[in-house]
């Protein structure tokens, strides 16, 4: 379990570190991906 691996006594602490904001993740991928901004067929 990740909680044990990280040494957290409380699951709430683990949740803080593992929380991912889906909208932020999508924005980062769209901004950083090597193919971002390329048009199809080009």
Protein Blocks (a to p, Z undefined) as FASTA:
>chain_A
ZZlmnopabfklmmmmmpccfklmmmmmmmmpmkgoiaehZZ
